[in-house]
Amino acid sequence: MVMSKEDRVFQLIGNIIMILLTIFALVPIILLVISSFTSNQALIANGYSFFPKELSLEAYRYVFLAGDTVMRAYGVSILLTTTGTLCSLIITTMLAYTLSRRGLPLRGVLTFVVFFTMLFNGGLVPTYLNYTGVFGIKNTFAALLVPSLLMNGFNVLLMKSYFVTSIPHEIIEAAQIDGAGEFKIFTTIAVPMAKPIVATIAMFVGIAYWNDWNNGFIYLTSATHLFSIQNLLNRMIQNIQFLSQNSQGLSQANEGLSKIPSASIRMAMAVIGILPIVIVYPFIQNNFVKGITLGGVKG
């Protein structure tokens, strides 16, 4: 098919815009990585640069040689992200499919209840009191897993909308005529045909779990061995800031603080935090694209 002149101009403009957006997205990440390999003295003296005067691994050496805390925190984050994403997908998918069924009693009321959670919540203090006093999850792994992230009303409604609009009702009726029950229809028809939205929700939930530091900050007061990588990096930054603000007049503290790469270590921590997401995302995106190409009705 021969493209018209207007189509070629439109495609050229679109390509230029996408190239510019890609550059704008990549430049800060490149600068972040380069800065993490720049010596602390060069960062303080010359600022951030794509062509640093002095390269150094002191920031990464300081982070990884501080014991096994970083690798343990990585393990906690990987376990948390895997478990949380799997549990969230199971709950979200089952609830969304149930709400999408036409014959469900009080379907509109239940959908409104889910939607209501997107607008209002109990507030931080009541939430904290419930989770710690009633459910007793303080200083446990469940404190990282359950609050706020296990199920999200937006994800439920997004998946419900996909079930309603993208899965032909005729396929479900045909399965019912063949004798299939609701659970069999859900597992063998609805979920396989919903791969695009399942991949999308998995990406949303997985990134949210990996980047979350708020739950650990609130609920892990003494169980520091359960810190995720984000909680650990946040604690390390706070400790450096505390030493910087309270070391005046203390010669030993000043001497110890001078050995800490306080500027470059922040860049190294950011790289450590985002590295797994950068590595895993292309594989998730590949599966997401494959899911989109699946058709509902073939003929």
C-alpha positions, 0 to 999 in steps of 0.5 A, spaced: 500 500 500 502 506 497 502 512 503 500 518 501 504 525 502 500 527 508 501 520 511 508 520 510 509 527 513 504 525 519 508 519 520 515 523 520 512 528 525 510 522 529 517 519 529 520 525 531 516 526 537 517 519 539 524 520 538 525 526 542 520 523 548 525 517 548 531 522 549 528 526 554 526 519 558 533 516 557 538 522 558 536 523 566 537 515 567 544 516 563 546 521 567 544 518 574 548 512 572 554 516 570 554 520 576 553 513 581 560 512 578 563 519 579 567 520 585 564 524 590 569 529 590 568 530 583 561 531 584 561 536 589 566 540 586 564 540 578 556 537 579 553 532 575 556 531 568 556 526 562 563 527 562 566 526 569 573 528 571 574 522 575 570 515 575 570 511 582 566 505 585 567 508 592 559 509 592 558 502 590 563 499 594 560 503 600 553 500 599 555 493 598 561 492 603 556 494 609 555 487 610 550 482 607 544 487 609 543 490 601 543 482 599 538 481 604 534 487 602 534 485 595 531 478 597 526 481 601 524 485 595 524 480 590 520 475 595 515 481 596 514 483 589 513 476 587 508 474 592 504 480 592 503 480 585 501 473 585 496 474 590 494 481 587 492 478 581 488 472 583 484 476 588 483 482 582 482 477 577 477 473 581 473 479 583 473 483 576 470 477 573 465 476 578 463 483 577 463 482 570 457 477 570 451 479 568 447 475 572 450 477 579 445 479 584 447 486 586 452 487 581 451 495 581 452 495 588 458 491 589 461 495 583 460 501 587 463 499 593 469 497 589 469 504 586 468 508 593 474 505 595 478 509 590 475 516 592 475 515 600 479 511 605 479 511 613 485 515 613 492 513 616 491 513 623 485 508 623 488 504 618 494 503 622 490 502 628 486 496 625 492 493 622 496 493 628 491 492 633 486 488 630 490 484 625 497 484 628 501 485 622 506 490 625 513 488 624 511 482 620 512 480 613 505 481 612 506 489 614 509 489 607 504 485 603 497 487 605 496 494 606 494 498 600 497 494 595 494 487 595 488 490 592 486 496 588 479 498 586 482 501 580 485 495 577 479 491 579 475 496 575 480 496 569 480 488 569 472 488 569 471 493 564 476 488 559 472 482 561 465 486 559 468 489 553 473 484 550 471 477 551 465 475 547 459 473 551 457 468 546 463 464 548 461 464 555 454 462 553 457 456 548 461 454 554 455 454 559 451 450 553 457 445 553 456 444 561 462 448 563 461 451 570 463 458 572 470 456 575 472 452 569 469 458 564 474 463 568 480 459 568 480 456 561 476 461 557 476 468 561 483 468 564 487 466 557 483 471 553 485 476 558 492 476 558 493 483 555 490 486 562 493 481 566 500 483 564 498 490 565 496 489 572 501 485 573 506 490 571 502 495 575 502 491 582 509 489 581 512 496 580 508 498 586 511 493 590 518 494 588 518 501 589 514 501 596 517 504 602 511 507 606 509 500 609 516 498 611 517 505 614 510 505 618 509 498 620 517 495 621 519 499 627 524 494 630 524 488 625 529 491 620 531 485 618 525 485 614 527 491 610 526 491 603 531 494 598 527 501 598 526 501 606 534 500 607 536 505 602 531 510 605 534 508 612 541 509 609 540 516 606 537 518 613 543 516 617 548 520 612 543 526 613 543 525 620 551 525 620 551 531 616 547 535 620 550 533 627 557 532 626 559 539 627 564 540 633 566 532 633 572 531 630 571 523 629 564 524 626 567 529 621 573 524 620 568 518 619 563 523 615 568 525 610 570 518 608 562 517 606 561 518 599 555 522 601 553 525 594 555 519 589 552 514 594 545 517 593 546 516 585 548 509 586 542 507 591 537 510 586 541 505 580 540 499 585 533 501 586 531 501 579 536 496 576 531 490 577 525 493 574 530 496 568 532 488 567 525 485 568 521 490 564 523 488 557 521 481 558 514 483 561 513 488 555 514 482 550 509 478 554 504 484 554 505 485 546 504 477 545 498 477 549 495 483 545 495 479 539 491 474 541 484 474 538 478 472 542 474 469 536 478 466 531 474 464 524 
